[in-house]
């Protein structure tokens, strides 16, 4: 006897696929990113996960760069904008930038992407607007505020990228110890300034250094804004 063939399932009886949406594409991309890494986040791989063809994605995403920008914007959602009553404008601005940096630290591959991707979604615009508003509270506006925003975002991004290499804690500790040993034994005749500063060069933890760096940047921004204001008044 020949085996019975199963009856074909008609298109009407098959469960309908969920409608393709921009958010659905981003969610699929994020799932692939977390499970397989940024290198696997391609239009073809996302299309396969959504049971569709790559061409259909381009209705919602212009290209891979646009996809990366949308992924980054989606991840910026948890960035916390401190409420006005939580402190002075400067402290709130630093807290906002630290929150942004923490998002990048949680997603190392996204940190590297952020150096070459320009997001323009709602979460990025909310972050940018909050920074500009806080700078305005501090008396920084116009060109100085616009350019300061780029500089202020660049610092936590660069720090996150620096720490985004796939090294184990042991590897990082070994590298740090090797550097500290080199500094401690630096020849004063050849490296007088390194020898003079010694352990100070590797002192301080990450949060302390970040707080200091943001203060230095903001001091420079305020000085530049004051100078620009004086020039406008003809002083």
C-alpha positions, 0 to 999 in steps of 0.5 A: 500500500502506498502511504497516504499523503497529507492533505495540503494546507490551503493559504486560508487555513495557515495562520496569518503572519504578524504585520511587518512594522518598523518596531517589529524590525527593530525588536528582531534586530535587537534579539539577534544582536543580543544572541548572536552579536552585531555582525549577524544583524543584517537585512537578510538575517532579520528578514529570515527571523520575520519570515519575509524577504529582505526587500520588504524591510526597505519599506521601513529601513533605508539601509544598514546604517539607518537600521543601526541608527534605529537600534541605537535610538531604541536602546536610548529609551532608558536614559534618565533625565533628572528632575529639576528638583534633584539638583543644580543644572550642572549636577543634573547634566552630569547625571544625564550623561552618566546615564547615557554612558551606562546604556552604552556600557551595557551594550558594548557593540552598540558603543562602537556603533555609536561612534559612527552612527548618527541617530535621529529618532525620538529617544535621541532627540529627547536626550539632545533636547534635555542636554540643550535645556540644561546648558541653557539653564547654565547660561550656555546657548547658541553655537556654544550650546550646539557644539558643547552638546556634541562634545559632551556626548562624545566623551561618554561614548569614547569611554564606553568604546574604550571598554567595549573590547571582549576582554575578560576581567582577568585580562584587563587586570593583567594589562593594568598591572603591566602598565602600572609596573612600567610606570613604577619603573620608568627611567627618570632620565628618559621619562622624567614626567612619567617618573615624577607622577608615578602612581598618580597616572593610574589613580582613581576609579572610573566614576571619579575620573568621569566626574572630573572629566565632565567638570573639566569639559563644562568648565571649558564650555562655560569659559567659551560661552563667557568669551563669546558673550563678551565678544558680542558686547564688544568687550 
